[in-house]
Amino acid sequence: MGRLGIGLQLYTLRDDMAKDLEGTLRHVAKLGYEGVEFAGYFDKPAEEMKALLDELGLKAIGSHVSLERFRNNLQGEIDYLHTIGAKYAICPYVGAEERENADQWKVLIAECEQLAIEVGKQGLQFLYHNHDFEFHHKVDGEFVFDAMYAGKDAIQVEMDVCWVKYAGQDPLAYIAKYAGRLPLLHFKDFSKDAEGKLVTLELGLGEVPLEEVIKAAEQAGVQWLVVEQDHCQKPPLVSIENSLNWVKEHYINVHN
């Protein structure tokens, strides 16, 4: 069994990327991350982004693309991904005003299926990235998370194990359930504050059973572990280094 790729969701470094995209990507590559998942391109033309990634030896895994961007410029988003050599077009979030009840979710699921079909025609894969709110509503008797994929093979899974566990579900069981259609796994850790709200942490400091997640991911055919920390207690560049050091110690350096 080959080793999983280790990537970084650049949302973690959104402020650094806005200030100095090239310098930030150089730092990410120097630390040893193998790939990056974008959350915005900060006005960098696709050809220039591709040249920079090639120079740094970073793989473009995919990109988080808002529903608004999909709706307004689908072909442009597809073209950018093709140019930088990425494979995955990912819906990262659904605004609260569009997910207040089951009927709204049915509309969204149908829209995602159509996006997935169009993206697939052009050689890419459409993934949906979860938070916890997909476990707050049910559609036809099952959680929205599961309804998103039920009978809709075009939509692939980007599972955020942190949010799955925060929602009170078992991430290991969910990884096994979606084996074969789960190419990307958001690899995150968390605790809860005094009010029970999510606090994202560096890897190894929280509640997620990370080593068990890795084993389950390998068995499920996951291609990339994508490190992410929504909000960092330290400078984000420090936090991503600490998290990668955890991955090296507990996975890369001991992988058979």
LUMTIRO-240118 format. One record per residue: x, y, z of N, C-alpha, C in turn; residue in one letter; residue number from 1. Coordinates in steps of 0.02 Angstrom, whole numbers, plus 50000, padded with zeros to 5 digits. Layout:
LUMTIRO-240118
((X, Y, Z), (X, Y, Z), (X, Y, Z), 'A', NUM)
...
END
This chain:
LUMTIRO-240118
((50042, 49940, 50000), (50000, 50000, 50000), (50044, 50062, 50000), 'M', 1)
((50035, 50106, 49951), (50076, 50165, 49946), (50059, 50217, 49998), 'G', 2)
((50107, 50260, 50011), (50095, 50312, 50061), (50048, 50366, 50033), 'R', 3)
((50006, 50392, 50077), (49961, 50446, 50058), (50001, 50510, 50045), 'L', 4)
((49978, 50550, 49998), (50008, 50615, 49988), (49990, 50662, 50045), 'G', 5)
((50035, 50708, 50061), (50024, 50755, 50116), (50018, 50825, 50086), 'I', 6)
((49958, 50852, 50090), (49945, 50918, 50062), (49924, 50968, 50116), 'G', 7)
((49917, 51030, 50095), (49896, 51084, 50140), (49839, 51122, 50108), 'L', 8)
((49786, 51133, 50146), (49732, 51177, 50125), (49754, 51249, 50140), 'Q', 9)
((49762, 51288, 50087), (49791, 51354, 50094), (49744, 51404, 50128), 'L', 10)
((49683, 51385, 50142), (49639, 51427, 50182), (49672, 51443, 50249), 'Y', 11)
((49710, 51395, 50276), (49746, 51405, 50338), (49792, 51465, 50334), 'T', 12)
((49820, 51478, 50275), (49868, 51532, 50264), (49838, 51589, 50224), 'L', 13)
((49773, 51599, 50231), (49739, 51647, 50188), (49767, 51718, 50196), 'R', 14)
((49784, 51738, 50257), (49812, 51805, 50266), (49882, 51810, 50237), 'D', 15)
((49922, 51759, 50247), (49989, 51758, 50218), (49987, 51757, 50142), 'D', 16)
((49941, 51719, 50115), (49934, 51715, 50042), (49915, 51783, 50013), 'M', 17)
((49871, 51818, 50048), (49849, 51884, 50024), (49906, 51934, 50024), 'A', 18)
((49951, 51928, 50072), (50007, 51975, 50078), (50065, 51957, 50031), 'K', 19)
((50080, 51892, 50025), (50139, 51870, 49987), (50128, 51799, 49963), 'D', 20)
((50092, 51791, 49909), (50075, 51725, 49883), (50137, 51685, 49868), 'L', 21)
((50182, 51714, 49830), (50242, 51675, 49809), (50284, 51656, 49868), 'E', 22)
((50297, 51703, 49913), (50337, 51687, 49972), (50305, 51634, 50016), 'G', 23)
((50240, 51637, 50022), (50204, 51588, 50063), (50209, 51519, 50032), 'T', 24)
((50199, 51513, 49967), (50204, 51447, 49935), (50276, 51421, 49939), 'L', 25)
((50325, 51464, 49933), (50394, 51443, 49941), (50406, 51414, 50011), 'R', 26)
((50377, 51445, 50060), (50385, 51421, 50129), (50351, 51353, 50137), 'H', 27)
((50292, 51345, 50109), (50256, 51282, 50113), (50296, 51225, 50081), 'V', 28)
((50325, 51239, 50024), (50366, 51189, 49989), (50428, 51172, 50030), 'A', 29)
((50460, 51222, 50058), (50521, 51211, 50097), (50508, 51168, 50158), 'K', 30)
((50450, 51176, 50188), (50433, 51135, 50247), (50427, 51061, 50229), 'L', 31)
((50407, 51047, 50167), (50401, 50977, 50146), (50331, 50955, 50126), 'G', 32)
((50284, 51001, 50124), (50218, 50983, 50097), (50225, 50965, 50024), 'Y', 33)
((50187, 50914, 50003), (50194, 50889, 49935), (50143, 50919, 49887), 'E', 34)
((50088, 50943, 49913), (50036, 50971, 49871), (49998, 51025, 49908), 'G', 35)
((49960, 51064, 49870), (49920, 51117, 49900), (49850, 51115, 49871), 'V', 36)
((49802, 51132, 49914), (49733, 51139, 49893), (49716, 51213, 49901), 'E', 37)
((49694, 51244, 49847), (49684, 51316, 49847), (49617, 51335, 49878), 'F', 38)
((49615, 51397, 49903), (49554, 51429, 49926), (49558, 51501, 49902), 'A', 39)
((49554, 51510, 49837), (49565, 51574, 49805), (49634, 51578, 49774), 'G', 40)
((49639, 51618, 49721), (49702, 51624, 49684), (49733, 51693, 49690), 'Y', 41)
((49700, 51739, 49723), (49728, 51804, 49738), (49753, 51840, 49675), 'F', 42)
((49713, 51834, 49622), (49725, 51869, 49558), (49788, 51844, 49521), 'D', 43)
((49814, 51787, 49540), (49872, 51759, 49505), (49848, 51722, 49443), 'K', 44)
((49871, 51741, 49383), (49850, 51706, 49323), (49870, 51632, 49325), 'P', 45)
((49830, 51591, 49295), (49839, 51519, 49299), (49908, 51497, 49273), 'A', 46)
((49929, 51527, 49218), (49994, 51507, 49189), (50051, 51523, 49237), 'E', 47)
((50047, 51581, 49270), (50099, 51600, 49318), (50097, 51555, 49380), 'E', 48)
((50037, 51537, 49402), (50030, 51492, 49459), (50060, 51424, 49442), 'M', 49)
((50046, 51399, 49383), (50073, 51335, 49362), (50149, 51336, 49361), 'K', 50)
((50178, 51389, 49334), (50251, 51394, 49330), (50281, 51395, 49400), 'A', 51)
((50250, 51431, 49446), (50275, 51435, 49514), (50271, 51367, 49549), 'L', 52)
((50215, 51333, 49541), (50207, 51267, 49572), (50259, 51218, 49544), 'L', 53)
((50270, 51220, 49479), (50319, 51176, 49449), (50389, 51190, 49476), 'D', 54)
((50405, 51254, 49482), (50471, 51272, 49509), (50481, 51246, 49580), 'E', 55)
((50428, 51249, 49619), (50432, 51230, 49689), (50422, 51155, 49701), 'L', 56)
((50401, 51119, 49649), (50388, 51048, 49657), (50325, 51033, 49697), 'G', 57)
((50278, 51080, 49695), (50214, 51070, 49729), (50161, 51047, 49680), 'L', 58)
((50122, 50998, 49700), (50067, 50973, 49660), (50004, 51014, 49676), 'K', 59)
((49970, 51036, 49625), (49904, 51067, 49634), (49853, 51012, 49642), 'A', 60)
((49828, 51003, 49703), (49780, 50949, 49715), (49712, 50967, 49687), 'I', 61)
((49688, 51026, 49705), (49622, 51048, 49684), (49610, 51116, 49714), 'G', 62)
((49547, 51137, 49713), (49531, 51204, 49737), (49461, 51205, 49767), 'S', 63)
((49455, 51242, 49822), (49390, 51257, 49850), (49361, 51315, 49810), 'H', 64)
((49304, 51302, 49779), (49272, 51351, 49735), (49202, 51363, 49762), 'V', 65)
((49187, 51424, 49779), (49121, 51439, 49807), (49065, 51425, 49757), 'S', 66)
((49006, 51413, 49783), (48949, 51403, 49739), (48938, 51464, 49695), 'L', 67)
((48950, 51523, 49721), (48943, 51584, 49682), (48990, 51583, 49622), 'E', 68)
((49051, 51562, 49633), (49099, 51560, 49577), (49081, 51505, 49528), 'R', 69)
((49058, 51448, 49553), (49034, 51395, 49508), (48977, 51421, 49465), 'F', 70)
((48931, 51457, 49496), (48871, 51480, 49461), (48887, 51534, 49409), 'R', 71)
((48935, 51578, 49426), (48949, 51636, 49384), (49002, 51623, 49331), 'N', 72)
((49046, 51574, 49343), (49102, 51566, 49296), (49127, 51494, 49297), 'N', 73)
((49082, 51448, 49286), (49100, 51377, 49290), (49157, 51360, 49242), 'L', 74)
((49151, 51382, 49180), (49203, 51363, 49132), (49271, 51394, 49150), 'Q', 75)
((49270, 51455, 49175), (49332, 51486, 49196), (49365, 51449, 49253), 'G', 76)
((49325, 51424, 49300), (49352, 51385, 49356), (49382, 51319, 49331), 'E', 77)
((49347, 51287, 49286), (49372, 51224, 49257), (49437, 51237, 49220), 'I', 78)
((49439, 51290, 49181), (49499, 51305, 49141), (49559, 51318, 49187), 'D', 79)
((49548, 51355, 49242), (49603, 51370, 49288), (49631, 51305, 49317), 'Y', 80)
((49586, 51261, 49338), (49608, 51197, 49367), (49647, 51156, 49316), 'L', 81)
((49623, 51154, 49255), (49660, 51118, 49203), (49730, 51147, 49194), 'H', 82)
((49735, 51213, 49193), (49799, 51245, 49180), (49850, 51230, 49235), 'T', 83)
((49829, 51230, 49298), (49876, 51218, 49352), (49886, 51144, 49365), 'I', 84)
((49851, 51101, 49329), (49861, 51030, 49335), (49824, 50998, 49393), 'G', 85)
((49772, 51031, 49416), (49733, 51003, 49472), (49677, 50958, 49446), 'A', 86)
((49655, 50914, 49489), (49605, 50864, 49469), (49537, 50875, 49501), 'K', 87)
((49535, 50911, 49558), (49475, 50913, 49598), (49446, 50983, 49604), 'Y', 88)
((49382, 50990, 49588), (49344, 51051, 49598), (49298, 51039, 49657), 'A', 89)
((49305, 51079, 49709), (49274, 51062, 49773), (49228, 51117, 49796), 'I', 90)
((49167, 51099, 49813), (49119, 51145, 49844), (49134, 51145, 49919), 'C', 91)
((49156, 51203, 49946), (49180, 51203, 50015), (49129, 51220, 50068), 'P', 92)
((49073, 51250, 50047), (49028, 51279, 50098), (48962, 51298, 50066), 'Y', 93)
((48910, 51297, 50106), (48844, 51320, 50084), (48820, 51373, 50134), 'V', 94)
((48802, 51431, 50109), (48779, 51485, 50152), (48716, 51465, 50191), 'G', 95)
((48711, 51493, 50252), (48656, 51474, 50297), (48588, 51487, 50267), 'A', 96)
((48582, 51539, 50226), (48517, 51557, 50198), (48494, 51507, 50145), 'E', 97)
((48539, 51463, 50122), (48521, 51414, 50071), (48510, 51344, 50099), 'E', 98)
((48516, 51336, 50165), (48513, 51269, 50194), (48472, 51268, 50259), 'R', 99)
((48415, 51300, 50257), (48374, 51305, 50317), (48327, 51247, 50326), 'E', 100)
((48316, 51207, 50274), (48269, 51151, 50280), (48284, 51099, 50226), 'N', 101)
((48248, 51044, 50231), (48260, 50988, 50185), (48246, 51006, 50112), 'A', 102)
((48195, 51046, 50100), (48179, 51065, 50031), (48237, 51105, 49999), 'D', 103)
((48266, 51150, 50037), (48323, 51187, 50011), (48382, 51140, 49997), 'Q', 104)
((48392, 51092, 50041), (48447, 51045, 50030), (48435, 51003, 49968), 'W', 105)
((48373, 50985, 49954), (48360, 50946, 49893), (48379, 50986, 49831), 'K', 106)
((48365, 51051, 49832), (48384, 51093, 49776), (48460, 51097, 49770), 'V', 107)
((48495, 51104, 49825), (48568, 51109, 49824), (48600, 51044, 49801), 'L', 108)
((48573, 50988, 49824), (48601, 50924, 49804), (48593, 50913, 49729), 'I', 109)
((48535, 50932, 49703), (48524, 50927, 49630), (48572, 50972, 49592), 'A', 110)
((48584, 51032, 49619), (48631, 51078, 49586), (48702, 51049, 49587), 'E', 111)
((48722, 51021, 49643), (48789, 50991, 49648), (48796, 50932, 49600), 'C', 112)
((48744, 50894, 49592), (48747, 50838, 49546), (48757, 50863, 49474), 'E', 113)
((48723, 50916, 49455), (48731, 50943, 49388), (48801, 50972, 49379), 'Q', 114)
((48827, 51006, 49429), (48895, 51031, 49426), (48944, 50973, 49419), 'L', 115)
((48933, 50920, 49456), (48978, 50862, 49453), (48978, 50830, 49384), 'A', 116)
((48920, 50827, 49354), (48915, 50797, 49287), (48953, 50839, 49237), 'I', 117)
((48945, 50905, 49240), (48980, 50949, 49193), (49055, 50949, 49204), 'E', 118)
((49075, 50952, 49267), (49147, 50949, 49283), (49176, 50883, 49258), 'V', 119)
((49139, 50829, 49268), (49163, 50763, 49247), (49171, 50757, 49172), 'G', 120)
((49127, 50790, 49134), (49133, 50789, 49061), (49199, 50818, 49038), 'K', 121)
((49227, 50862, 49079), (49289, 50896, 49060), (49350, 50869, 49098), 'Q', 122)
((49343, 50808, 49123), (49401, 50773, 49149), (49420, 50787, 49221), 'G', 123)
((49378, 50822, 49258), (49391, 50837, 49328), (49341, 50799, 49372), 'L', 124)
((49352, 50800, 49437), (49305, 50771, 49484), (49277, 50826, 49529), 'Q', 125)
((49212, 50824, 49541), (49179, 50871, 49586), (49172, 50838, 49654), 'F', 126)
((49195, 50872, 49705), (49191, 50848, 49774), (49151, 50896, 49816), 'L', 127)
((49119, 50869, 49867), (49084, 50911, 49916), (49120, 50904, 49982), 'Y', 128)
((49135, 50961, 50014), (49170, 50964, 50078), (49120, 50981, 50133), 'H', 129)
((49119, 50940, 50185), (49069, 50947, 50238), (49092, 50991, 50296), 'N', 130)
((49043, 51017, 50332), (49053, 51045, 50399), (49011, 51002, 50447), 'H', 131)
((48987, 51031, 50501), (48944, 50993, 50545), (48871, 51000, 50527), 'D', 132)
((48853, 51053, 50490), (48782, 51066, 50479), (48749, 51015, 50432), 'F', 133)
((48788, 50975, 50397), (48759, 50921, 50357), (48729, 50866, 50400), 'E', 134)
((48742, 50870, 50465), (48713, 50822, 50511), (48657, 50853, 50554), 'F', 135)
((48637, 50914, 50536), (48583, 50948, 50573), (48515, 50935, 50541), 'H', 136)
((48514, 50918, 50477), (48451, 50906, 50442), (48453, 50837, 50409), 'H', 137)
((48394, 50812, 50395), (48388, 50749, 50358), (48348, 50761, 50295), 'K', 138)
((48365, 50723, 50244), (48329, 50723, 50180), (48308, 50651, 50166), 'V', 139)
((48243, 50641, 50160), (48216, 50574, 50149), (48243, 50524, 50200), 'D', 140)
((48246, 50546, 50262), (48263, 50501, 50317), (48336, 50490, 50332), 'G', 141)
((48380, 50523, 50295), (48451, 50515, 50310), (48485, 50583, 50314), 'E', 142)
((48540, 50585, 50350), (48577, 50647, 50357), (48591, 50678, 50288), 'F', 143)
((48591, 50743, 50285), (48609, 50778, 50223), (48676, 50753, 50197), 'V', 144)
((48724, 50742, 50242), (48789, 50716, 50221), (48781, 50655, 50176), 'F', 145)
((48739, 50608, 50197), (48729, 50547, 50159), (48684, 50558, 50099), 'D', 146)
((48635, 50601, 50106), (48590, 50615, 50050), (48628, 50647, 49992), 'A', 147)
((48681, 50685, 50008), (48721, 50716, 49955), (48749, 50665, 49907), 'M', 148)
((48764, 50605, 49931), (48797, 50555, 49890), (48752, 50496, 49871), 'Y', 149)
((48693, 50493, 49900), (48649, 50435, 49888), (48627, 50432, 49816), 'A', 150)
((48648, 50382, 49781), (48628, 50372, 49712), (48655, 50424, 49664), 'G', 151)
((48705, 50461, 49685), (48733, 50515, 49644), (48808, 50503, 49639), 'K', 152)
((48827, 50456, 49598), (48897, 50436, 49594), (48942, 50491, 49567), 'D', 153)
((48913, 50541, 49534), (48955, 50593, 49505), (48988, 50636, 49559), 'A', 154)
((48956, 50643, 49616), (48983, 50684, 49670), (49029, 50641, 49713), 'I', 155)
((49092, 50662, 49718), (49141, 50627, 49760), (49146, 50663, 49828), 'Q', 156)
((49182, 50632, 49874), (49182, 50654, 49944), (49250, 50685, 49962), 'V', 157)
((49247, 50745, 49991), (49304, 50770, 50029), (49281, 50774, 50101), 'E', 158)
((49301, 50726, 50140), (49277, 50721, 50209), (49322, 50760, 50256), 'M', 159)
((49292, 50803, 50296), (49328, 50838, 50349), (49314, 50800, 50413), 'D', 160)
((49364, 50761, 50435), (49352, 50717, 50493), (49342, 50757, 50557), 'V', 161)
((49371, 50816, 50560), (49361, 50859, 50619), (49287, 50877, 50627), 'C', 162)
((49256, 50900, 50574), (49186, 50919, 50577), (49140, 50858, 50588), 'W', 163)
((49158, 50801, 50558), (49118, 50741, 50568), (49116, 50723, 50642), 'V', 164)
((49175, 50723, 50673), (49178, 50705, 50745), (49145, 50759, 50788), 'K', 165)
((49154, 50822, 50771), (49123, 50876, 50809), (49046, 50869, 50806), 'Y', 166)
((49020, 50844, 50750), (48948, 50834, 50743), (48922, 50774, 50782), 'A', 167)
((48967, 50738, 50816), (48947, 50681, 50856), (48946, 50615, 50819), 'G', 168)
((48977, 50614, 50760), (48979, 50554, 50719), (49048, 50521, 50723), 'Q', 169)
((49052, 50460, 50699), (49115, 50422, 50701), (49152, 50430, 50635), 'D', 170)
((49207, 50468, 50634), (49242, 50478, 50570), (49270, 50413, 50541), 'P', 171)
((49289, 50366, 50582), (49316, 50303, 50556), (49262, 50264, 50518), 'L', 172)
((49202, 50263, 50546), (49147, 50228, 50513), (49128, 50264, 50448), 'A', 173)
((49130, 50330, 50448), (49113, 50367, 50387), (49166, 50360, 50334), 'Y', 174)
((49229, 50356, 50353), (49282, 50344, 50304), (49271, 50277, 50270), 'I', 175)
((49257, 50226, 50310), (49245, 50159, 50282), (49183, 50158, 50238), 'A', 176)
((49131, 50194, 50258), (49069, 50195, 50219), (49080, 50222, 50149), 'K', 177)
((49124, 50271, 50142), (49134, 50303, 50077), (49199, 50283, 50043), 'Y', 178)
((49224, 50225, 50062), (49283, 50198, 50029), (49272, 50194, 49954), 'A', 179)
((49322, 50215, 49916), (49318, 50211, 49844), (49293, 50275, 49811), 'G', 180)
((49262, 50319, 49850), (49241, 50383, 49821), (49261, 50441, 49866), 'R', 181)
((49316, 50431, 49901), (49342, 50479, 49950), (49416, 50493, 49935), 'L', 182)
((49430, 50531, 49882), (49500, 50542, 49863), (49537, 50589, 49910), 'P', 183)
((49501, 50636, 49942), (49533, 50686, 49984), (49503, 50685, 50054), 'L', 184)
((49547, 50689, 50103), (49525, 50690, 50173), (49555, 50751, 50207), 'L', 185)
((49513, 50795, 50235), (49539, 50851, 50273), (49560, 50826, 50341), 'H', 186)
((49624, 50835, 50355), (49658, 50807, 50413), (49666, 50862, 50464), 'F', 187)
((49623, 50862, 50514), (49618, 50917, 50562), (49608, 50891, 50633), 'K', 188)
((49622, 50934, 50681), (49612, 50916, 50751), (49575, 50973, 50785), 'D', 189)
((49543, 50959, 50842), (49504, 51010, 50875), (49491, 50993, 50948), 'F', 190)
((49470, 51043, 50985), (49440, 51035, 51051), (49379, 51080, 51052), 'S', 191)
((49347, 51085, 51109), (49289, 51129, 51117), (49304, 51180, 51171), 'K', 192)
((49277, 51241, 51161), (49285, 51292, 51213), (49232, 51283, 51267), 'D', 193)
((49229, 51330, 51314), (49183, 51324, 51371), (49110, 51323, 51349), 'A', 194)
((49096, 51352, 51290), (49028, 51353, 51265), (49014, 51295, 51217), 'E', 195)
((49062, 51250, 51209), (49053, 51193, 51165), (49066, 51207, 51092), 'G', 196)
((49094, 51265, 51077), (49109, 51282, 51007), (49176, 51252, 50986), 'K', 197)
((49182, 51241, 50922), (49242, 51210, 50894), (49302, 51256, 50899), 'L', 198)
((49358, 51227, 50920), (49423, 51262, 50919), (49472, 51218, 50881), 'V', 199)
((49492, 51240, 50821), (49539, 51199, 50782), (49609, 51206, 50811), 'T', 200)
((49645, 51149, 50811), (49710, 51144, 50842), (49761, 51115, 50794), 'L', 201)
((49824, 51123, 50811), (49877, 51087, 50775), (49866, 51012, 50785), 'E', 202)
((49889, 50973, 50738), (49880, 50900, 50740), (49910, 50871, 50804), 'L', 203)
((49873, 50825, 50834), (49897, 50790, 50892), (49880, 50822, 50958), 'G', 204)
((49846, 50879, 50957), (49830, 50915, 51019), (49756, 50910, 51038), 'L', 205)
((49717, 50875, 50998), (49646, 50875, 51010), (49614, 50807, 51015), 'G', 206)
((49551, 50802, 50993), (49509, 50744, 51005), (49506, 50693, 50948), 'E', 207)
((49532, 50711, 50890), (49526, 50667, 50832), (49578, 50610, 50838), 'V', 208)
((49557, 50547, 50828), (49604, 50490, 50831), (49644, 50486, 50765), 'P', 209)
((49694, 50529, 50760), (49727, 50541, 50696), (49761, 50479, 50668), 'L', 210)
((49795, 50439, 50709), (49829, 50380, 50683), (49779, 50329, 50657), 'E', 211)
((49722, 50322, 50691), (49670, 50277, 50666), (49639, 50304, 50602), 'E', 212)
((49633, 50370, 50597), (49607, 50400, 50536), (49652, 50384, 50477), 'V', 213)
((49718, 50388, 50487), (49764, 50373, 50433), (49756, 50301, 50410), 'I', 214)
((49752, 50255, 50456), (49743, 50184, 50437), (49678, 50174, 50399), 'K', 215)
((49625, 50205, 50423), (49561, 50198, 50388), (49564, 50230, 50319), 'A', 216)
((49599, 50286, 50313), (49605, 50320, 50249), (49643, 50277, 50199), 'A', 217)
((49695, 50246, 50221), (49733, 50202, 50176), (49689, 50145, 50150), 'E', 218)
((49650, 50116, 50195), (49607, 50060, 50176), (49550, 50083, 50130), 'Q', 219)
((49531, 50147, 50135), (49474, 50173, 50096), (49496, 50200, 50027), 'A', 220)
((49560, 50198, 50012), (49583, 50222, 49947), (49591, 50297, 49943), 'G', 221)
((49598, 50331, 50000), (49610, 50403, 49999), (49677, 50417, 49965), 'V', 222)
((49681, 50471, 49926), (49741, 50489, 49891), (49783, 50540, 49930), 'Q', 223)
((49749, 50588, 49961), (49784, 50643, 49995), (49755, 50655, 50064), 'W', 224)
((49800, 50662, 50113), (49782, 50693, 50177), (49796, 50768, 50170), 'L', 225)
((49745, 50808, 50180), (49752, 50881, 50171), (49748, 50914, 50240), 'V', 226)
((49804, 50937, 50263), (49809, 50969, 50329), (49774, 51036, 50326), 'V', 227)
((49735, 51050, 50378), (49701, 51115, 50382), (49691, 51134, 50455), 'E', 228)
((49696, 51198, 50469), (49677, 51226, 50534), (49641, 51291, 50521), 'Q', 229)
((49577, 51292, 50534), (49536, 51350, 50516), (49561, 51414, 50551), 'D', 230)
((49575, 51408, 50615), (49600, 51464, 50654), (49657, 51440, 50697), 'H', 231)
((49712, 51475, 50696), (49773, 51454, 50730), (49784, 51496, 50793), 'C', 232)
((49810, 51464, 50845), (49827, 51500, 50906), (49896, 51532, 50900), 'Q', 233)
((49938, 51506, 50856), (50004, 51533, 50842), (50004, 51561, 50771), 'K', 234)
((50057, 51594, 50750), (50060, 51615, 50680), (50048, 51554, 50635), 'P', 235)
((50005, 51560, 50584), (49987, 51502, 50543), (50047, 51466, 50513), 'P', 236)
((50099, 51502, 50494), (50158, 51468, 50465), (50192, 51424, 50517), 'L', 237)
((50189, 51443, 50580), (50215, 51401, 50633), (50171, 51340, 50644), 'V', 238)
((50106, 51351, 50643), (50059, 51295, 50655), (50063, 51243, 50600), 'S', 239)
((50069, 51264, 50537), (50072, 51213, 50484), (50137, 51174, 50488), 'I', 240)
((50190, 51205, 50512), (50253, 51169, 50522), (50246, 51118, 50578), 'E', 241)
((50215, 51139, 50634), (50206, 51093, 50689), (50162, 51034, 50670), 'N', 242)
((50110, 51048, 50632), (50066, 50993, 50610), (50102, 50946, 50562), 'S', 243)
((50142, 50973, 50517), (50180, 50930, 50472), (50231, 50888, 50510), 'L', 244)
((50261, 50917, 50562), (50308, 50878, 50603), (50272, 50820, 50636), 'N', 245)
((50208, 50830, 50657), (50170, 50774, 50684), (50161, 50719, 50631), 'W', 246)
((50145, 50740, 50571), (50135, 50691, 50516), (50200, 50653, 50502), 'V', 247)
((50255, 50689, 50502), (50320, 50656, 50489), (50334, 50605, 50544), 'K', 248)
((50324, 50624, 50606), (50341, 50580, 50662), (50295, 50520, 50666), 'E', 249)
((50231, 50531, 50653), (50183, 50477, 50664), (50163, 50440, 50600), 'H', 250)
((50185, 50464, 50542), (50165, 50431, 50480), (50221, 50425, 50430), 'Y', 251)
((50247, 50481, 50406), (50296, 50478, 50352), (50358, 50439, 50372), 'I', 252)
((50385, 50454, 50431), (50448, 50423, 50452), (50441, 50350, 50474), 'N', 253)
((50379, 50328, 50484), (50369, 50259, 50507), (50328, 50218, 50457), 'V', 254)
((50316, 50247, 50397), (50275, 50211, 50348), (50314, 50154, 50319), 'H', 255)
((50281, 50095, 50315), (50313, 50036, 50286), (50298, 50030, 50212), 'N', 256)
END
